[in-house]
Amino acid sequence: MSNSYTTPVLNLNGSDGRDLYDQLCTAWYQLQKARDAIASVTVHGRDFQTQPHGTLTKALSQKNAALHQLDDANEWVEANLNSVRDQLSARIGI
């Protein structure tokens, strides 16, 4: 991972670690589904042929930007998921 994320430290006063782990697993799974769905969207030149030159390139760039945003979100989720998992594993084992 290229970024350093601020991740939670599990403690008695905070969120239940297993609940947080489950929430992060759900987020990770949903991000995978969203990424697959967006990746499968067709951006084809014939759908932009009546528009100004460069429109297809712009549309492809926008789709790629959306995928990169999901990748960034996934990276954040994975950093948190790994941190929580490691803390739970050290504490109670999962």
N, C-alpha and C positions, 0 to 999 in steps of 0.2 A: 504494500500500500504506500502511496506516495504522500498521503497526508497524515498528520498526527491529530487524532481526535481526542477530545475530552470525554472520557467514559466514566460511568458511574462506579462508585465504590459501595458495595453492598454493606449494609449495616442494619442494626436492629430498629433504627428509627425510620428507615427508608422503605422503598418498595420491596415486596417479597421477590427474592432473586429468581425463583422458579416462574413466577408470574411474568417478570420482566423478560426472562429467557423465552417463554412461550410467545410473548408479544413480538419480540424481535424475530423469532422463527417465522411467525405469521407475516411480518413485514417483509422478510427476505423472500418468502415464497410468493407473495403477491407482487413484489418487484420483478421476480423472474417471469411471472405470467404477463405482467405489463410490458416487459422488454420483448418477450416473444411476440406479443400481439402487435406492438408497434413495428418490430422488425419485419413482420409479415405483410405490412401494408405496402401495396404496390405504388411506387412512384415511377411512372413510365412516361416517356416523352410524348406519346400520343395523347396523353391527358392534358398536355400543356401546349400543344402545337399551335393553337390560335392565340397564344399570349406572346408578349414581347420576348425577344431573344434573351436568354439568360434565366428565364423563369424556371425551367427545369432544374438548372444548377442550384438556384436559390431554394427550391422545394426540397431537393436532395440534401442540401446543407441544413435546412431546418429539421428534417427528419433525423439526420445524424446528430444534431444538437440535442434533440429530445432524447435520443438514445444515450448520449453522453451524460445528460442530467440524471437519467435513471442509473447509469453506472456510478455516478457520484453518490447518489442516494444509497445504492447498494454497498458501496465502500464504507459509508458511515454506519449502516446497519451491521455489516460484517465486523467492523472494529468493535462496536458495542456488544455484539453477540459473542465474539471471541473473548472479550474481557469478562462478561458476565459468566460465560461457560467456565472459564478458567477459575474464577472466584468460587463458583459453586462446586467445581470439581475439587478444589483445594479444601473446601469447607465440608462438603457432605458426599461428594462423588455423584456424578450423573452418568 
